[in-house]
Amino acid sequence: MSFSQDVWARNLDLYQSTLNLPFNQELAQGSLNRDAFCHYVIQDAHYLLAYGQALAVAAAKAFDADDVIQFSEAAKVAIVVERSLHNGFMQDFGISKELFEQTPLTLACHHYTTFLTATAWREAYPIVLAALLPCFWIYAEIGRAIVQKSVANNPYQAWIDTYSGEEFHTAVHNVIRTIDRVAARCNADTLTKMHAAYTMAAKLEWLFWDSAYQQRNWDGLDHV
């Protein structure tokens, strides 16, 4: 069994819980609260910058030239997507540049981005890849699952089409193939750490979406 097959099987219940979140189900039905989606888009733009930075560190730690190219390009794409959010979803949903800049990271986004950047700098290359994988893979699988349920004239169709599209799924497949190749050379201790990193990141994916649906900020701490 490959690492990807094993890690997906171990975390299947967590994926199902993420797919079944009200955010994703209502997104497919076009009934998701507009403010919740705007909350998500702002935090996603913040997240993607940190994700791109973590990908760039992964590229620097890569074992061979092909991996350096793969993750350098992925880092570039993450930043391009972050910028496109400002001219795409943010513009479409009336989110001004000023509102974005004045909105801090939520607790969930701060937790997730801190985990990724700390892992990227501190851990070995295979473990960094495992921490980065859920953002690729879970988005792809959720996009594929909900595109089949999407209603006509869905205001969130562009988002769904992005993550259910063939281009994104090809990129995800290539990342999985690279991680399996790297994992095949790892000892048992490193594989254990890879599984732990993947699971933590997958939990933070769940938290990110749930936080967006609830529009959570630093509740109870805003006055401190």
Buried (B, 14 or more C-beta within 10 A) or exposed (E): EBBBEBBBEEBEEBBEBBBEBBBBBBBBBBEBBEEBBBBBBBBBBBBBBBBBBBBBBBBBBBEEEEBBEBBBEBBBBBBEBBEBBBEBBBEEBEBEEEEBEEBEBBBBBBBBBEBBBEBBEEBEBBBBBBBBBBBBBBBBBBBBBBBEEBEEEBBBBEBBBBBBBEEBBEBBBEBBEBBBBBBEEBEEEBBEBBBEBBBBBBBBBBBBBBBBBBBBBEEEEEEE
